Amino acid sequence: MKVFKVEYFSNGNLTRSVVIARNMQQAIDFIVNEDEVTSGDISKCEVVKGAGKILTWRQPD
């Protein structure tokens, strides 16, 4: 499994997600399966490389 950073447009807004997947296509497929997101909305998908990165996010209450 690898960590991918995906940037895409959702409802006209640029959105960034972190996806854990086996390959880039699977990471994109996870995002495309969300409501109202198509493969044409994906602007960037890249493997997060390097040691020591911390990925943190918070969900609104």
C-alpha positions as a LaTeX table, in Angstrom:
\begin{tabular}{lrrr}
\hline
Residue & $x$ (\AA) & $y$ (\AA) & $z$ (\AA) \\
\hline
Met1 & 0.00 & 0.00 & 0.00 \\
Lys2 & 1.13 & 3.54 & $-0.79$ \\
Val3 & $-0.06$ & 6.98 & 0.25 \\
Phe4 & $-1.32$ & 9.23 & $-2.55$ \\
Lys5 & $-2.12$ & 12.93 & $-2.46$ \\
Val6 & $-5.02$ & 13.65 & $-4.82$ \\
Glu7 & $-6.25$ & 17.10 & $-5.87$ \\
Tyr8 & $-9.61$ & 17.36 & $-7.60$ \\
Phe9 & $-12.55$ & 19.66 & $-8.15$ \\
Ser10 & $-15.74$ & 18.92 & $-6.23$ \\
Asn11 & $-18.71$ & 21.24 & $-6.63$ \\
Gly12 & $-16.39$ & 23.83 & $-8.18$ \\
Asn13 & $-13.96$ & 23.83 & $-5.25$ \\
Leu14 & $-10.41$ & 22.50 & $-5.30$ \\
Thr15 & $-10.26$ & 19.64 & $-2.81$ \\
Arg16 & $-7.24$ & 17.74 & $-1.51$ \\
Ser17 & $-7.43$ & 14.21 & $-0.18$ \\
Val18 & $-4.97$ & 11.64 & 1.07 \\
Val19 & $-5.72$ & 8.10 & $-0.08$ \\
Ile20 & $-4.12$ & 4.83 & 0.91 \\
Ala21 & $-4.24$ & 2.47 & $-2.08$ \\
Arg22 & $-2.28$ & $-0.21$ & $-3.92$ \\
Asn23 & $-1.68$ & 1.95 & $-7.01$ \\
Met24 & $-2.52$ & 5.32 & $-8.54$ \\
Gln25 & $-5.53$ & 4.03 & $-10.48$ \\
Gln26 & $-7.10$ & 2.61 & $-7.32$ \\
Ala27 & $-6.52$ & 5.94 & $-5.52$ \\
Ile28 & $-8.28$ & 7.81 & $-8.34$ \\
Asp29 & $-11.10$ & 5.25 & $-8.38$ \\
Phe30 & $-11.74$ & 5.85 & $-4.67$ \\
Ile31 & $-12.16$ & 9.59 & $-5.32$ \\
Val32 & $-14.25$ & 9.13 & $-8.50$ \\
Asn33 & $-16.65$ & 6.90 & $-6.61$ \\
Glu34 & $-17.59$ & 9.89 & $-4.43$ \\
Asp35 & $-20.75$ & 11.81 & $-5.33$ \\
Glu36 & $-20.44$ & 14.28 & $-8.22$ \\
Val37 & $-16.73$ & 13.62 & $-8.92$ \\
Thr38 & $-15.63$ & 12.38 & $-12.36$ \\
Ser39 & $-12.22$ & 11.37 & $-13.64$ \\
Gly40 & $-12.08$ & 14.71 & $-15.49$ \\
Asp41 & $-12.25$ & 16.51 & $-12.12$ \\
Ile42 & $-8.91$ & 15.01 & $-10.98$ \\
Ser43 & $-6.15$ & 17.60 & $-11.39$ \\
Lys44 & $-3.24$ & 15.83 & $-9.65$ \\
Cys45 & $-2.45$ & 12.44 & $-8.15$ \\
Glu46 & 1.00 & 11.74 & $-6.76$ \\
Val47 & 2.69 & 9.37 & $-4.36$ \\
Val48 & 3.69 & 10.97 & $-1.07$ \\
Lys49 & 7.38 & 10.19 & $-0.78$ \\
Gly50 & 9.89 & 10.57 & 1.97 \\
Ala51 & 10.09 & 9.51 & 5.56 \\
Gly52 & 8.86 & 11.55 & 8.46 \\
Lys53 & 5.71 & 13.03 & 6.93 \\
Ile54 & 2.77 & 13.39 & 9.28 \\
Leu55 & $-0.69$ & 13.54 & 7.76 \\
Thr56 & $-3.31$ & 15.04 & 10.07 \\
Trp57 & $-6.88$ & 16.05 & 9.45 \\
Arg58 & $-9.86$ & 17.00 & 11.52 \\
Gln59 & $-13.51$ & 16.49 & 10.77 \\
Pro60 & $-15.94$ & 19.27 & 11.66 \\
Asp61 & $-18.27$ & 18.60 & 14.56 \\
\hline
\end{tabular}
